[in-house]
Amino acid sequence: MNREIISSDPKIMNGMLVFHRTRVPVAILIQHLSAEDSLETFLDDFPSVTKEQAIIFLEQLYLC
């Protein structure tokens, strides 16, 4: 499956990287995890982001 996980559009959050089809910046996930919040806490706080999106983003980030 070739799904877009993140996107950037100057009209959405001033072009910040956000989870595709949301207004949730990927930086918020990183901040949550840096603060030792669980992935589930992040997903509860931002229900427009799917678990699949978050996991794929983290896997891609880890592989870089």
DRENTORKOL-3810 file (N, C-alpha, C; in nm, 4 decimals):
REM DRENTORKOL-3810
@n.u->0.0844; n.v->-0.1171; n.w->0.0000; ca.u->0.0000; ca.v->0.0000; ca.w->0.0000; c.u->0.0894; c.v->0.1241; c.w->0.0000
@n.u->0.0638; n.v->0.2174; n.w->-0.0880; ca.u->0.1410; ca.v->0.3398; ca.w->-0.0967; c.u->0.0556; c.v->0.4546; c.w->-0.0455
@n.u->0.0600; n.v->0.4778; n.w->0.0843; ca.u->-0.0200; ca.v->0.5833; ca.w->0.1462; c.u->0.0681; c.v->0.7000; c.w->0.1825
@n.u->0.0124; n.v->0.8183; n.w->0.1675; ca.u->0.0827; ca.v->0.9355; ca.w->0.2163; c.u->0.0650; c.v->0.9403; c.w->0.3670
@n.u->0.1752; n.v->0.9564; n.w->0.4366; ca.u->0.1715; ca.v->0.9601; ca.w->0.5825; c.u->0.1808; c.v->1.1039; c.w->0.6319
@n.u->0.2692; n.v->1.1804; n.w->0.5698; ca.u->0.2834; ca.v->1.3204; ca.w->0.6073; c.u->0.2707; c.v->1.4068; c.w->0.4830
@n.u->0.2380; n.v->1.5320; n.w->0.5062; ca.u->0.2278; ca.v->1.6253; ca.w->0.3948; c.u->0.2653; c.v->1.7648; c.w->0.4412
@n.u->0.2877; n.v->1.8508; n.w->0.3443; ca.u->0.3208; ca.v->1.9896; ca.w->0.3722; c.u->0.2509; c.v->2.0760; c.w->0.2685
@n.u->0.1791; n.v->2.1756; n.w->0.3162; ca.u->0.1064; ca.v->2.2662; ca.w->0.2281; c.u->0.1153; c.v->2.4046; c.w->0.2908
@n.u->0.1612; n.v->2.5037; n.w->0.2147; ca.u->0.1736; ca.v->2.6384; ca.w->0.2707; c.u->0.0425; c.v->2.6921; c.w->0.3299
@n.u->-0.0701; n.v->2.6383; n.w->0.2855; ca.u->-0.2000; ca.v->2.6838; ca.w->0.3348; c.u->-0.2433; c.v->2.6136; c.w->0.4633
@n.u->-0.1704; n.v->2.5089; n.w->0.5009; ca.u->-0.2044; ca.v->2.4331; ca.w->0.6217; c.u->-0.0891; c.v->2.4443; c.w->0.7196
@n.u->-0.1141; n.v->2.5053; n.w->0.8314; ca.u->-0.0137; ca.v->2.5211; ca.w->0.9386; c.u->0.1158; c.v->2.5839; c.w->0.8856
@n.u->0.1012; n.v->2.6784; n.w->0.7937; ca.u->0.2159; ca.v->2.7500; ca.w->0.7357; c.u->0.3215; c.v->2.6571; c.w->0.6758
@n.u->0.2778; n.v->2.5449; n.w->0.6228; ca.u->0.3694; ca.v->2.4544; ca.w->0.5545; c.u->0.4427; c.v->2.3566; c.w->0.6446
@n.u->0.4088; n.v->2.3552; n.w->0.7735; ca.u->0.4731; ca.v->2.2568; ca.w->0.8623; c.u->0.4396; c.v->2.1159; c.w->0.8155
@n.u->0.5280; n.v->2.0205; n.w->0.8471; ca.u->0.4972; ca.v->1.8803; ca.w->0.8185; c.u->0.3865; c.v->1.8359; c.w->0.9127
@n.u->0.2786; n.v->1.7887; n.w->0.8549; ca.u->0.1646; ca.v->1.7410; ca.w->0.9330; c.u->0.1300; c.v->1.5997; c.w->0.8880
@n.u->0.0587; n.v->1.5300; n.w->0.9728; ca.u->0.0064; ca.v->1.4006; ca.w->0.9315; c.u->-0.0974; c.v->1.4255; c.w->0.8218
@n.u->-0.0865; n.v->1.3478; n.w->0.7154; ca.u->-0.1700; ca.v->1.3667; ca.w->0.5967; c.u->-0.3174; c.v->1.3736; c.w->0.6344
@n.u->-0.3856; n.v->1.4710; n.w->0.5754; ca.u->-0.5287; ca.v->1.4961; ca.w->0.5956; c.u->-0.5635; c.v->1.5353; c.w->0.7383
@n.u->-0.4655; n.v->1.5911; n.w->0.8106; ca.u->-0.4910; ca.v->1.6466; ca.w->0.9425; c.u->-0.4202; c.v->1.7814; c.w->0.9503
@n.u->-0.4355; n.v->1.8470; n.w->1.0628; ca.u->-0.3611; ca.v->1.9688; ca.w->1.0916; c.u->-0.2667; c.v->1.9438; c.w->1.2091
@n.u->-0.2330; n.v->1.8192; n.w->1.2322; ca.u->-0.1484; ca.v->1.7806; ca.w->1.3450; c.u->-0.0031; c.v->1.7718; c.w->1.2989
@n.u->0.0827; n.v->1.8625; n.w->1.3482; ca.u->0.2240; ca.v->1.8577; ca.w->1.3097; c.u->0.2914; c.v->1.7314; c.w->1.3622
@n.u->0.3787; n.v->1.6745; n.w->1.2811; ca.u->0.4515; ca.v->1.5551; ca.w->1.3254; c.u->0.5403; c.v->1.5882; c.w->1.4451
@n.u->0.5798; n.v->1.7131; n.w->1.4581; ca.u->0.6625; ca.v->1.7552; ca.w->1.5713; c.u->0.5913; c.v->1.7320; c.w->1.7045
@n.u->0.4587; n.v->1.7363; n.w->1.7034; ca.u->0.3832; ca.v->1.7123; ca.w->1.8269; c.u->0.4015; c.v->1.5685; c.w->1.8740
@n.u->0.4040; n.v->1.4741; n.w->1.7805; ca.u->0.4290; ca.v->1.3346; ca.w->1.8179; c.u->0.5672; c.v->1.3212; c.w->1.8797
@n.u->0.6655; n.v->1.3826; n.w->1.8180; ca.u->0.8017; ca.v->1.3750; ca.w->1.8703; c.u->0.8092; c.v->1.4382; c.w->2.0095
@n.u->0.7396; n.v->1.5502; n.w->2.0287; ca.u->0.7374; ca.v->1.6147; ca.w->2.1603; c.u->0.6734; c.v->1.5240; c.w->2.2644
@n.u->0.5646; n.v->1.4595; n.w->2.2288; ca.u->0.4979; ca.v->1.3674; ca.w->2.3220; c.u->0.5927; c.v->1.2540; c.w->2.3619
@n.u->0.6568; n.v->1.1942; n.w->2.2629; ca.u->0.7452; ca.v->1.0820; ca.w->2.2937; c.u->0.8678; c.v->1.1276; c.w->2.3712
@n.u->0.9178; n.v->1.2474; n.w->2.3422; ca.u->1.0322; ca.v->1.3019; ca.w->2.4160; c.u->0.9964; c.v->1.3270; c.w->2.5620
@n.u->0.8706; n.v->1.3583; n.w->2.5863; ca.u->0.8228; ca.v->1.3809; ca.w->2.7230; c.u->0.7847; c.v->1.2496; c.w->2.7912
@n.u->0.8159; n.v->1.1388; n.w->2.7236; ca.u->0.7889; ca.v->1.0032; ca.w->2.7729; c.u->0.6403; c.v->0.9703; c.w->2.7812
@n.u->0.5597; n.v->1.0405; n.w->2.6998; ca.u->0.4200; ca.v->1.0020; ca.w->2.6852; c.u->0.4151; c.v->0.8802; c.w->2.5934
@n.u->0.3154; n.v->0.7989; n.w->2.6099; ca.u->0.3019; ca.v->0.6815; ca.w->2.5237; c.u->0.2404; c.v->0.7210; c.w->2.3895
@n.u->0.2556; n.v->0.6342; n.w->2.2939; ca.u->0.1919; ca.v->0.6551; ca.w->2.1641; c.u->0.0410; c.v->0.6621; c.w->2.1823
@n.u->-0.0117; n.v->0.5808; n.w->2.2694; ca.u->-0.1559; ca.v->0.5797; ca.w->2.2940; c.u->-0.2038; c.v->0.7134; c.w->2.3492
@n.u->-0.1234; n.v->0.7769; n.w->2.4345; ca.u->-0.1595; ca.v->0.9087; ca.w->2.4875; c.u->-0.1677; c.v->1.0100; c.w->2.3738
@n.u->-0.0680; n.v->1.0076; n.w->2.2853; ca.u->-0.0693; ca.v->1.0965; ca.w->2.1695; c.u->-0.1943; c.v->1.0723; c.w->2.0863
@n.u->-0.2241; n.v->0.9470; n.w->2.0570; ca.u->-0.3396; ca.v->0.9145; ca.w->1.9732; c.u->-0.4706; c.v->0.9558; c.w->2.0399
@n.u->-0.4772; n.v->0.9446; n.w->2.1723; ca.u->-0.5959; ca.v->0.9909; ca.w->2.2449; c.u->-0.6102; c.v->1.1428; c.w->2.2343
@n.u->-0.4971; n.v->1.2130; n.w->2.2401; ca.u->-0.4983; ca.v->1.3593; ca.w->2.2325; c.u->-0.5282; c.v->1.4100; c.w->2.0915
@n.u->-0.4918; n.v->1.3308; n.w->1.9899; ca.u->-0.5079; ca.v->1.3715; ca.w->1.8497; c.u->-0.5750; c.v->1.2595; c.w->1.7705
@n.u->-0.7050; n.v->1.2418; n.w->1.7895; ca.u->-0.7750; ca.v->1.1288; ca.w->1.7266; c.u->-0.7812; c.v->1.1340; c.w->1.5744
@n.u->-0.7483; n.v->1.2479; n.w->1.5138; ca.u->-0.7494; ca.v->1.2534; ca.w->1.3673; c.u->-0.6288; c.v->1.1814; c.w->1.3066
@n.u->-0.5271; n.v->1.1542; n.w->1.3878; ca.u->-0.4101; ca.v->1.0785; ca.w->1.3425; c.u->-0.4370; c.v->0.9307; c.w->1.3712
@n.u->-0.4179; n.v->0.8472; n.w->1.2700; ca.u->-0.4396; ca.v->0.7046; ca.w->1.2912; c.u->-0.3139; c.v->0.6411; c.w->1.3512
@n.u->-0.3351; n.v->0.5297; n.w->1.4169; ca.u->-0.2213; ca.v->0.4568; ca.w->1.4728; c.u->-0.1268; c.v->0.4136; c.w->1.3612
@n.u->-0.1837; n.v->0.3726; n.w->1.2484; ca.u->-0.1031; ca.v->0.3308; ca.w->1.1343; c.u->-0.0126; c.v->0.4451; c.w->1.0868
@n.u->-0.0677; n.v->0.5668; n.w->1.0763; ca.u->0.0129; ca.v->0.6808; ca.w->1.0341; c.u->0.1298; c.v->0.7034; c.w->1.1301
@n.u->0.1007; n.v->0.7026; n.w->1.2583; ca.u->0.2036; ca.v->0.7290; ca.w->1.3578; c.u->0.3136; c.v->0.6232; c.w->1.3541
@n.u->0.2753; n.v->0.4973; n.w->1.3445; ca.u->0.3733; ca.v->0.3894; ca.w->1.3438; c.u->0.4587; c.v->0.3942; c.w->1.2172
@n.u->0.3969; n.v->0.4150; n.w->1.1029; ca.u->0.4743; ca.v->0.4218; ca.w->0.9787; c.u->0.5689; c.v->0.5410; c.w->0.9824
@n.u->0.5230; n.v->0.6542; n.w->1.0318; ca.u->0.6097; ca.v->0.7713; ca.w->1.0436; c.u->0.7299; c.v->0.7400; c.w->1.1323
@n.u->0.7063; n.v->0.6781; n.w->1.2464; ca.u->0.8166; ca.v->0.6461; ca.w->1.3375; c.u->0.9123; c.v->0.5441; c.w->1.2764
@n.u->0.8594; n.v->0.4469; n.w->1.2041; ca.u->0.9462; ca.v->0.3501; ca.w->1.1364; c.u->1.0328; c.v->0.4188; c.w->1.0323
@n.u->0.9747; n.v->0.5082; n.w->0.9553; ca.u->1.0499; ca.v->0.5805; ca.w->0.8531; c.u->1.1537; c.v->0.6717; c.w->0.9178
@n.u->1.1181; n.v->0.7345; n.w->1.0268; ca.u->1.2106; ca.v->0.8213; ca.w->1.0983; c.u->1.3290; c.v->0.7403; c.w->1.1522
@n.u->1.2999; n.v->0.6229; n.w->1.2050; ca.u->1.4034; ca.v->0.5365; ca.w->1.2609; c.u->1.4994; c.v->0.4875; c.w->1.1530
@n.u->1.4476; n.v->0.4610; n.w->1.0338; ca.u->1.5294; ca.v->0.4087; ca.w->0.9265; c.u->1.6197; c.v->0.5136; c.w->0.8607
@n.u->1.5893; n.v->0.6397; n.w->0.8844; ca.u->1.6698; ca.v->0.7476; ca.w->0.8232; c.u->1.8018; c.v->0.7623; c.w->0.8877
END
